């Protein structure tokens, strides 16, 4: 394997890793919001970043989880080709 091949990132691997990272982070923030006082919640940020998200509704939770996952893929689709181009 050449050095240039060894330095390249896989869109599939980075996409899955980033997507799961964002989904797990979203879940952690929801749990944090359930166990902390209202003033420490991130629900305002989620409403701004995740269109269709509504705090503590099943559909809002599902929308937030799916959109968080998709943001991971979006980052991978942009970042990996740029990284591989300049590696």
N, C-alpha and C positions, 0 to 999 in steps of 0.2 A: 504494500500500500504506500502510495507516495505521500509526501508531506501535505500537498494541497488537498488530497482526498481525506486525510486524517483530520484536517482542520474544518471541514464542512459540517454544518449542522443539518439535521433532518427536520423538515417541516412537520412531519407526522409526530416525531418525538417531542419537539418543542411545543407543538400545538396541543398535544395531550397534556404535557406537563403544565403549561401555562393555564390551560382550561381548567384542569383539576385544582391547581393552585387558587385560581379566582373563585371557583365554586366552593372550595373548602373555606376560603376566607369569607365569602358571603355567609356561609352557614355559621361560622364562628361569630360574625358580627350580629347575626340574628339572635344567636344564643346570648351573646353579650347584652343585647338590647332587652332580652327577656329577664335578665337577672340583675340589671343595674337600674338606678333611678332614671326617670325620663330625661333629665337634663344631660345625661351621658350617652344618649342614643345617637345612632348614625342615620336614622330614618330620613332626615332631610337630605343628606348626601345621596342616599340610595334613590330617592324620588327624582333628584336631578340627573343622576347618572344612568338610571335604568328606566326607560320609558315604559309606562304601564304598571310599574311597581306600586303597590299599596301596602302599607305596614299592617302586618298581622291578618292578612286574608290569604286563603289557600291559593287563589289564582295569582295574587301579588307575589307570594313566596315562589311559586313555580316560574313566573315570569322573571323574577330577579335571579333565580338559579340558572335558568336557561340563558339569559342575557349575560350573566357573569361568565358562563362557560364559553359563549360565543365570542366575548371580548378576548379571551385567551387565544382563540384561533385567529382572530383578526390581528392581534399583535404578532403571532407566529408567521402569518402570511406576509406581513410587511417586514418584520425584523430578519427572518432567516435568509431570504434572498439578498438583503442588504449586507448582512454579516458575511455570507458566502462570497459575495462579489468582492468584498474588501479584505477577506482573509488571505 
